[in-house]
Amino acid sequence: FSRGPDLEQAISLLKETGKSCVPLVVFGHMHKELAYRKGLRKMIVVGDDNTIYLNGAIVPRVKRLNNEQGTGNRSFMNDETPVLTPESEGTMRAFTLVEILDGRVEKITESWVSVVGDNTTLAEEQLLFKRGS
């Protein structure tokens, strides 16, 4: 996990003035999975000053659902080949959600939302950070 020198300098200058508290820094150009199968990168690091650094990049952010992941509403032709209907097509979409209360980060989650037709549901949620944990 590395922060660029320009970001470090900007945060340092804000803190020196004493006018601004920096509870959260959000960025995201790095992929979640590291190159050469070296695992996953850290999405969250808490600095010595309690500033939370969140790399919210999730690639891909949108995934198409296939037949097996869809709603199960399929129609079949005479040769028993499944045909996608508008009801069975859909996507999974990633969001990084941050809950802030009184200027303090309380909770951060990676959430995947299923969108099939007009139906939207929370499919998966992973807790990345919780105050006091």
Buried (B, 14 or more C-beta within 10 A) or exposed (E): EEBEEEEEEEBEEEBEEEEEEBBBBEEBEBBBEEEEEEEEBEBBBEEEEEBBBBBBBBEEBEBEBEEEBBBEEBEEEEEEEEEBEEBBBBEBBBBBEBEEEEEEBEBBBBBBBBBBEEEEEEBEEEEBBEEEE
